[in-house]
């Protein structure tokens, strides 16, 4: 039995990070494991020249690659960094999506995800997004959006 849950955070990411995007997929497998795939896309980082849009590294805190499988894809001037990790049911993962703020040392948005078995053939998928940055002067969207 395989269940696939996709979390699209594209609107939030684009709102706070210009042209960079995140695509996160959670695949729940029948053998009490789940696989998390994080694909971060954006323009290539150019040394010396003028960059109009921030690179992936300037927008996101990258997952540490020691526990993650990692590969990079390039197409024209855009690159995608793909991270993948398999975990046991009941395990939590925090910060695989972390969006940097104006100060690169601080994070504006961080997530936490848990997949738990609640009954035979039933799983609970829970993902929480937490705003940790400063309160914006004016909100261009309503919280219920």
C-alpha positions as a Python dict, from the first residue, in 0.01 Angstrom:
ca = {
    (1, 'X'): (0, 0, 0),
    (2, 'X'): (136, 340, -97),
    (3, 'X'): (-6, 679, -12),
    (4, 'X'): (135, 996, -161),
    (5, 'X'): (86, 1336, 1),
    (6, 'X'): (221, 1648, -165),
    (7, 'X'): (262, 1976, 18),
    (8, 'X'): (268, 2276, -208),
    (9, 'X'): (421, 2574, -34),
    (10, 'X'): (487, 2757, -358),
    (11, 'X'): (272, 3062, -277),
    (12, 'X'): (439, 3122, 59),
    (13, 'X'): (786, 3063, -78),
    (14, 'X'): (733, 3293, -377),
    (15, 'X'): (586, 3563, -154),
    (16, 'X'): (895, 3579, 67),
    (17, 'X'): (1174, 3465, -161),
    (18, 'X'): (1132, 3622, -507),
    (19, 'X'): (1194, 3357, -775),
    (20, 'X'): (1300, 3057, -567),
    (21, 'X'): (1058, 2769, -522),
    (22, 'X'): (1017, 2464, -300),
    (23, 'X'): (837, 2143, -392),
    (24, 'X'): (800, 1899, -104),
    (25, 'X'): (662, 1548, -139),
    (26, 'X'): (590, 1299, 138),
    (27, 'X'): (541, 938, 33),
    (28, 'X'): (396, 707, 298),
    (29, 'X'): (486, 343, 241),
    (30, 'X'): (307, 37, 378),
    (31, 'X'): (614, -96, 556),
    (32, 'X'): (600, 167, 833),
    (33, 'X'): (832, 408, 654),
    (34, 'X'): (790, 740, 480),
    (35, 'X'): (1011, 923, 237),
    (36, 'X'): (1046, 1299, 226),
    (37, 'X'): (1167, 1466, -95),
    (38, 'X'): (1258, 1835, -89),
    (39, 'X'): (1328, 2002, -425),
    (40, 'X'): (1455, 2361, -400),
    (41, 'X'): (1474, 2553, -729),
    (42, 'X'): (1606, 2893, -822),
    (43, 'X'): (1855, 3084, -1033),
    (44, 'X'): (2220, 2984, -1034),
    (45, 'X'): (2445, 3179, -798),
    (46, 'X'): (2672, 3402, -1005),
    (47, 'X'): (3000, 3524, -864),
    (48, 'X'): (3094, 3884, -935),
    (49, 'X'): (2802, 3971, -1166),
    (50, 'X'): (2476, 4135, -1074),
    (51, 'X'): (2217, 3894, -939),
    (52, 'X'): (1865, 4029, -961),
    (53, 'X'): (1712, 3728, -787),
    (54, 'X'): (1854, 3547, -483),
    (55, 'X'): (1996, 3197, -532),
    (56, 'X'): (1866, 2883, -362),
    (57, 'X'): (2137, 2911, -95),
    (58, 'X'): (2044, 3274, -26),
    (59, 'X'): (1674, 3186, 9),
    (60, 'X'): (1667, 2854, 197),
    (61, 'X'): (1857, 2682, 474),
    (62, 'X'): (1960, 2361, 299),
    (63, 'X'): (1895, 2027, 473),
    (64, 'X'): (2219, 1880, 606),
    (65, 'X'): (2342, 1631, 349),
    (66, 'X'): (2488, 1379, 595),
    (67, 'X'): (2151, 1210, 657),
    (68, 'X'): (1996, 1305, 323),
    (69, 'X'): (2052, 1166, -25),
    (70, 'X'): (2133, 1460, -251),
    (71, 'X'): (2156, 1537, -622),
    (72, 'X'): (2154, 1852, -832),
    (73, 'X'): (1978, 1921, -1162),
    (74, 'X'): (2051, 2212, -1397),
    (75, 'X'): (1843, 2351, -1680),
    (76, 'X'): (1949, 2673, -1854),
    (77, 'X'): (2017, 2928, -1576),
    (78, 'X'): (1808, 2749, -1311),
    (79, 'X'): (1921, 2478, -1079),
    (80, 'X'): (1730, 2241, -855),
    (81, 'X'): (1873, 2083, -542),
    (82, 'X'): (1691, 1760, -452),
    (83, 'X'): (1717, 1611, -102),
    (84, 'X'): (1559, 1278, -2),
    (85, 'X'): (1531, 1106, 335),
    (86, 'X'): (1349, 790, 450),
    (87, 'X'): (1222, 772, 807),
    (88, 'X'): (1026, 531, 1028),
    (89, 'X'): (659, 592, 1103),
    (90, 'X'): (626, 804, 1417),
    (91, 'X'): (943, 1000, 1346),
    (92, 'X'): (941, 1380, 1319),
    (93, 'X'): (1142, 1605, 1093),
    (94, 'X'): (1196, 1974, 1161),
    (95, 'X'): (1338, 2242, 936),
    (96, 'X'): (1362, 2063, 602),
    (97, 'X'): (1191, 2378, 471),
    (98, 'X'): (1346, 2686, 629),
    (99, 'X'): (1321, 3022, 452),
    (100, 'X'): (1583, 3283, 534),
    (101, 'X'): (1495, 3643, 613),
    (102, 'X'): (1660, 3969, 516),
    (103, 'X'): (1934, 3883, 765),
    (104, 'X'): (2080, 3554, 630),
    (105, 'X'): (2161, 3439, 985),
    (106, 'X'): (1791, 3443, 1080),
    (107, 'X'): (1508, 3221, 954),
    (108, 'X'): (1163, 3366, 878),
    (109, 'X'): (970, 3041, 827),
    (110, 'X'): (1034, 2686, 947),
    (111, 'X'): (832, 2367, 918),
    (112, 'X'): (787, 2047, 1118),
    (113, 'X'): (638, 1724, 982),
    (114, 'X'): (534, 1396, 1147),
    (115, 'X'): (390, 1080, 995),
    (116, 'X'): (244, 832, 1245),
    (117, 'X'): (59, 502, 1214),
    (118, 'X'): (-279, 541, 1390),
    (119, 'X'): (-434, 205, 1292),
    (120, 'X'): (-371, -76, 1045),
    (121, 'X'): (-358, 83, 700),
    (122, 'X'): (-414, 431, 849),
    (123, 'X'): (-156, 703, 893),
    (124, 'X'): (-168, 1057, 1026),
    (125, 'X'): (30, 1317, 833),
    (126, 'X'): (81, 1646, 1016),
    (127, 'X'): (281, 1942, 893),
    (128, 'X'): (313, 2272, 1075),
    (129, 'X'): (454, 2595, 933),
    (130, 'X'): (581, 2847, 1186),
    (131, 'X'): (655, 3209, 1111),
    (132, 'X'): (961, 3302, 1317),
    (133, 'X'): (1052, 3628, 1147),
    (134, 'X'): (948, 3982, 1233),
    (135, 'X'): (586, 4078, 1188),
    (136, 'X'): (542, 4241, 844),
    (137, 'X'): (431, 4606, 842),
    (138, 'X'): (132, 4522, 627),
    (139, 'X'): (-11, 4188, 533),
    (140, 'X'): (-101, 4144, 168),
    (141, 'X'): (-307, 3835, 249),
    (142, 'X'): (-544, 3730, 523),
    (143, 'X'): (-432, 3454, 763),
    (144, 'X'): (-722, 3231, 649),
    (145, 'X'): (-582, 3245, 292),
}
